[in-house]
Amino acid sequence: MRLYIKTLKNYKDINNFDEVSEWTVRESEENDLYFRLTDLDQDGLRYISQATVLVVTVTFPDIDDAEEFTITASNPDAGDLSIFKITIPSSSTPASGSFKVSVDEDAKIRSFSVQAGISVDLLNGGSC
């Protein structure tokens, strides 16, 4: 089984959301981000874990290890256990477009990287 995610936006409930190729967040703002776990070996169908203990985390790497941060995902709707939500606090800003997802099912961990999965609107573009 090869797990992956589909990034979502405009999430309202299990029937009202859009799939997007990447998340877009704003620097210095709290950002709620939604995703659906999928099974690539099942043609990308949603993946619903049967684990007793399920912990899904998203790690945003940084060249400076002190700036890397990890967020534990929650399930926003009991009607679809394949959808998860993370909240990036206003004090944290992803440093690259890539991130790592870890799915811990009853102490069996599957991890994968998502390349170009997030873009950040910076408040100060660094111009002179």
C-alpha positions in Angstrom: 0.0 0.0 0.0 1.3 3.4 -1.0 -0.3 6.3 0.8 -0.4 9.9 -0.5 -2.7 12.9 -0.1 -4.9 15.1 -2.1 -4.8 18.7 -1.0 -8.2 20.4 -0.5 -9.5 23.9 -0.3 -12.8 25.6 0.5 -13.6 22.7 2.8 -17.1 23.0 4.3 -18.1 19.3 4.8 -17.5 15.9 3.3 -19.5 16.8 0.2 -18.3 20.4 -0.3 -14.7 21.0 -1.1 -12.3 21.4 -4.0 -9.2 19.4 -4.8 -6.2 21.5 -5.6 -2.6 20.8 -6.7 -1.2 22.8 -3.8 -2.2 24.7 -0.7 -1.6 28.5 -0.6 -1.0 30.1 2.7 -0.2 33.7 3.9 2.7 34.5 6.1 1.8 35.6 9.7 -1.7 34.3 9.4 -3.3 31.2 11.0 -4.0 28.8 8.1 -6.4 25.9 8.2 -5.4 23.2 5.7 -7.3 20.1 4.7 -6.2 16.9 2.9 -7.6 13.5 2.0 -5.5 10.4 2.5 -5.4 8.2 -0.6 -4.1 4.8 -1.6 -2.1 5.0 -4.8 -2.3 1.3 -5.2 -6.1 1.6 -5.4 -6.1 4.2 -8.2 -6.0 7.1 -5.6 -9.2 6.1 -3.8 -9.6 7.5 -0.3 -7.9 5.7 2.4 -9.7 5.0 5.7 -7.5 3.5 8.3 -8.8 0.6 10.4 -6.2 1.2 13.1 -7.2 1.5 16.8 -4.6 4.3 17.3 -4.1 6.6 14.3 -1.8 9.6 14.4 -1.2 11.7 11.2 1.5 14.4 11.3 2.7 16.9 8.7 6.3 18.2 9.0 7.5 21.3 7.3 11.3 21.2 6.9 13.7 24.1 7.0 17.4 24.5 6.2 17.6 25.7 9.8 16.6 22.7 11.9 15.3 25.1 14.7 12.7 26.4 12.2 11.3 23.0 11.2 7.9 22.3 12.7 5.5 19.4 12.9 1.7 19.6 13.2 -0.6 16.7 14.3 -3.7 16.5 12.1 -7.2 16.1 13.3 -10.2 14.6 11.6 -12.8 17.4 11.1 -15.8 15.2 10.2 -16.7 11.8 11.6 -18.6 11.2 8.3 -15.3 10.8 6.3 -12.3 9.4 8.2 -10.0 10.0 5.2 -10.1 13.8 5.5 -7.7 15.5 7.9 -7.1 19.1 9.0 -4.0 20.9 10.2 -3.7 24.4 11.4 -0.5 26.3 10.8 -0.2 28.9 13.5 0.5 32.6 12.6 3.9 32.2 14.3 5.1 29.5 11.8 5.7 29.8 8.1 6.7 26.9 5.8 10.1 27.6 4.3 9.7 25.5 1.2 7.0 24.0 -1.0 7.7 20.5 0.2 6.5 18.7 3.3 6.5 15.2 4.9 3.4 13.3 6.0 3.6 10.5 8.5 0.8 8.1 9.2 1.2 6.1 12.4 -1.3 3.2 12.5 -1.0 1.2 15.7 2.7 1.9 15.8 3.3 1.0 12.1 4.6 4.2 10.5 4.3 5.1 6.8 5.9 8.3 5.7 6.1 10.1 2.3 7.1 13.5 1.0 4.9 15.9 -1.0 6.9 18.0 -3.4 5.6 21.5 -4.4 2.5 21.0 -2.2 2.4 24.4 -0.6 3.1 28.0 -1.7 3.5 30.9 0.7 2.4 34.5 0.1 5.0 36.5 1.8 4.2 39.9 3.4 7.6 41.2 2.5 8.9 39.9 -0.8 12.4 40.9 0.0 12.6 43.8 -2.5 15.0 46.7 -1.8 
